[in-house]
Amino acid sequence: MNISSKVKLNNGVEMPWLGLGVFESREGGEVEKAVLHAFNYGYRSIDTAAMYHNERGVGNAVKQSGIPRKEIFLTTKVWNSDQGYQTTLRAFEESIGKLQTEYIDLYLIHWPKGKRSAETWKAMEELYQKGRIRAIGVSNFMIQHLEELLPGCYVLPAVNQVEFHPELVQPELLKYCQEKKIQLEAWSPIIKGKVNNLPVIQALAVKYGKTPVQIVLRWDIQKGVVTIPKSSNPERISSNADIFDFNISEEDILKIDRLDKSLRIGPDPNNFSF
């Protein structure tokens, strides 16, 4: 494996195992510099969202990079206030305009909103069938949310992006998605830097000659989970990608698994108010 390695989604589209998340990267120079540095280091997957308010900066960086559009994998998401059939269609047009592209590689429902998400999905399926989106999926969907959505799906979600890290492993959700051929993707994989202070991870970092962050990102990939660590720091963006020259033993994978506390740092998908 290397930074160019990809996983084949359930519709045959290939998605990089590693991407750059741009949550909290400010619109304009900050996000543009981060994305351009990532591209220069070999990244080809960028994860943004309407609610990050930096889609235009991402689009600017894609244009400035000179990299052929077909080599870049762009993900964005429809925000909760835009969910619904017609509102999703409008939100998509806004996102694609800001990103300055003719298509989106992966479009996600940002949070589960019950019946509204079912209407959102219909709009996304229509855009998918027209070739304006290469793959569609969801974010922050637990098993019960998927079971509510799936019966009405003509197109199976290709990806489920969720909070996933050593203190929130969610083995039942991972197994469910694997069985349904829905690719799990991790947001906040390094727990906002907390992995640097976990003794088990620190010890493994010494053993493998890597940083604690690199250990956890490699753990993600070896568990079959796509990962998108967010950063606007050039050194960290580069360091986060240096995870393809070693393998963690199965015994050590289990050591990390056992750190699971079902502990969230983000909102609970079963109890949020936005």
C-alpha positions in Angstrom: 0.0 0.0 0.0 1.0 3.6 -0.5 -0.7 7.0 -0.4 -2.2 6.3 -3.8 -3.9 3.1 -2.6 -7.7 2.9 -3.0 -10.6 0.8 -1.8 -13.3 -0.2 -4.3 -16.7 0.9 -3.1 -19.9 -1.2 -3.6 -20.6 0.5 -7.0 -17.1 0.0 -8.3 -15.8 3.5 -7.7 -12.4 3.7 -6.2 -11.8 5.9 -3.1 -8.4 6.6 -1.5 -7.8 5.0 1.9 -6.3 8.3 3.2 -7.7 11.8 2.7 -7.4 15.3 4.1 -10.3 16.5 6.3 -10.8 20.3 6.2 -13.3 20.8 9.1 -12.4 24.1 10.8 -9.9 25.1 8.1 -10.8 28.7 7.4 -12.1 29.7 4.0 -9.5 31.4 1.8 -5.8 31.1 2.3 -5.8 28.6 5.2 -7.8 25.9 3.5 -6.2 26.5 0.1 -2.7 26.2 1.5 -3.6 23.0 3.4 -5.2 21.4 0.3 -2.3 22.4 -2.0 0.3 21.1 0.5 -1.7 17.8 0.7 -1.7 17.5 -3.1 2.0 18.2 -3.3 2.6 15.4 -0.8 0.5 12.9 -2.7 -3.0 13.1 -1.2 -5.8 12.9 -3.8 -8.8 12.8 -1.5 -10.3 15.9 0.2 -13.3 15.8 2.6 -15.3 19.0 3.1 -19.0 19.9 3.7 -21.4 22.7 3.2 -21.4 23.5 6.9 -17.6 23.8 6.9 -18.0 27.0 4.8 -14.8 26.4 2.9 -16.0 24.6 -0.3 -14.9 27.6 -2.4 -11.4 27.4 -1.0 -11.2 23.7 -1.7 -12.4 24.4 -5.3 -9.8 27.1 -5.7 -7.0 24.8 -4.5 -8.1 22.0 -7.0 -8.0 24.6 -9.8 -4.6 25.9 -8.7 -3.1 22.5 -8.3 -3.1 21.7 -12.0 -3.9 18.1 -11.2 -6.5 16.6 -13.6 -9.9 16.6 -11.9 -10.3 12.9 -12.5 -7.4 12.1 -10.3 -8.9 14.0 -7.3 -11.6 12.5 -5.0 -13.9 15.2 -3.6 -16.4 14.6 -0.8 -18.9 17.1 0.4 -22.1 16.8 2.5 -25.6 18.2 2.6 -26.3 20.0 5.9 -29.3 19.2 8.1 -31.2 22.5 7.3 -31.0 21.6 3.6 -32.3 18.1 3.9 -35.5 17.2 2.0 -35.9 16.5 -1.7 -36.0 20.0 -3.4 -33.7 21.6 -0.8 -31.1 18.9 -1.3 -31.1 19.5 -5.1 -30.6 23.2 -4.4 -27.9 22.6 -1.8 -26.1 20.3 -4.3 -26.0 23.1 -6.9 -24.6 25.5 -4.3 -21.9 23.1 -3.3 -20.9 22.2 -6.9 -20.8 25.9 -7.8 -18.5 26.7 -4.9 -16.3 23.7 -5.6 -16.1 24.8 -9.2 -16.5 21.3 -10.6 -19.0 19.4 -12.8 -19.4 16.5 -10.5 -18.9 15.3 -6.9 -17.1 12.1 -6.2 -18.9 11.4 -2.9 -21.9 13.2 -1.6 -23.1 12.4 2.0 -26.1 13.1 4.2 -24.3 14.8 7.1 -26.5 13.6 10.0 -29.6 11.3 10.2 -32.9 13.1 10.1 -35.4 10.3 9.8 -38.0 10.9 7.1 -36.3 14.0 5.9 -33.2 11.9 5.2 -35.3 9.5 3.1 -36.4 12.5 0.9 -32.8 13.7 0.8 -31.7 10.2 -0.4 -34.2 10.3 -3.2 -32.7 13.6 -4.5 -29.2 12.1 -4.1 -30.2 9.0 -6.0 -31.5 11.2 -8.8 -28.3 13.2 -9.0 -26.3 9.9 -8.9 -28.3 8.4 -11.8 -27.6 11.6 -13.8 -23.9 11.1 -13.3 -23.5 14.3 -11.3 -22.3 12.3 -8.2 -20.0 9.2 -8.5 -21.0 7.7 -5.2 -23.5 8.6 -2.5 -23.5 7.8 1.2 -24.2 8.9 4.7 -22.5 10.3 7.8 -23.1 9.7 11.5 -25.6 6.9 10.8 -25.8 4.2 13.4 -27.3 0.8 12.7 -30.8 1.8 13.5 -30.6 4.8 11.2 -29.3 2.6 8.4 -32.1 0.1 9.0 -34.6 2.9 8.7 -33.1 4.3 5.5 -32.1 1.1 3.6 -35.6 -0.3 2.8 -36.4 2.7 0.7 -33.0 2.9 -1.1 -32.8 2.1 -4.8 -29.0 2.8 -4.5 -27.2 1.3 -1.5 -25.1 3.8 0.4 -21.4 3.4 -0.6 -19.9 5.0 2.6 -20.8 5.7 6.2 -18.6 8.4 7.7 -18.6 8.2 11.5 -16.6 9.2 14.6 -14.2 6.3 14.9 -11.0 6.1 17.1 -9.4 3.9 19.8 -11.9 5.1 22.4 -14.9 4.6 20.1 -14.4 1.5 18.0 -18.0 0.6 17.4 -17.4 -3.0 16.4 -21.0 -3.8 15.9 -21.4 -0.9 13.4 -18.2 -1.8 11.7 -19.3 -5.4 11.2 -22.8 -4.3 10.1 -21.4 -2.0 7.4 -18.9 -4.6 6.3 -21.7 -7.2 5.9 -23.8 -4.6 3.9 -20.7 -3.6 1.8 -21.0 -0.1 3.1 -17.4 1.4 3.5 -16.8 2.8 7.0 -14.9 6.0 7.1 -13.4 7.6 10.2 -13.7 11.2 11.3 -11.8 12.5 14.3 -9.5 9.4 14.1 -6.9 10.9 16.5 -9.4 12.3 19.1 -8.2 15.9 18.6 -4.7 14.8 19.4 -5.6 12.8 22.6 -4.0 9.7 21.1 -0.6 11.3 21.8 -1.3 10.9 25.5 -2.6 7.3 25.6 0.1 5.0 27.2 -0.7 2.0 25.0 -0.4 4.0 21.8 2.8 5.7 23.1 4.3 2.3 23.7 3.4 1.1 20.2 4.8 4.3 18.7 8.2 3.5 20.4 8.0 -0.2 19.2 7.3 0.7 15.6 9.4 3.9 15.4 6.4 6.0 14.5 4.3 8.7 16.1 1.2 7.9 18.1 -0.9 9.6 15.4 0.7 7.4 12.7 0.0 4.3 14.8 -3.7 5.1 15.0 -4.1 6.1 11.3 -2.4 2.8 10.3 -4.7 0.9 12.7 -7.7 2.5 10.9 -6.5 1.3 7.6 -5.6 -2.2 8.8 -9.2 -2.5 10.2 -10.5 -1.7 6.8 -11.6 1.9 7.7 -10.9 4.8 5.4 -9.5 7.7 7.4 -9.5 11.5 6.9 -7.4 13.2 9.6 -8.0 17.0 9.5 -5.2 19.5 9.7 -4.1 22.8 8.2 -0.5 22.3 9.5 1.8 21.3 6.6 4.1 19.2 8.8 1.2 17.3 10.3 -0.4 16.8 6.9 2.9 15.2 5.7 3.4 13.2 8.8 -0.2 11.8 8.7 0.6 10.3 5.3 3.7 8.5 6.4 1.8 5.3 7.4 2.3 3.0 4.4 5.8 1.6 5.3 4.9 -0.6 8.2 2.3 -3.0 9.5 0.9 -3.4 13.0 0.8 -6.9 14.3 -2.6 -8.5 14.9 -1.7 -8.7 18.6 -1.1 -5.0 18.7 -4.2 -4.2 16.7 -6.2 -6.0 19.5 -4.4 -3.9 22.1 -5.7 -0.8 20.5 -9.1 -2.3 20.1 -9.2 -2.9 23.9 -8.9 0.9 24.5 -12.6 1.2 23.4 -14.7 3.1 26.0 -17.7 4.0 23.7 -16.6 7.5 24.4 -17.6 10.3 22.0 -16.0 13.7 21.6 -18.6 14.7 19.0 -22.5 14.8 19.1 -24.4 11.6 19.7 -26.2 10.6 16.5 -29.1 9.4 18.6 -29.4 12.7 20.5 -28.6 15.9 18.8 -30.5 19.1 18.3 -29.3 20.7 15.1 
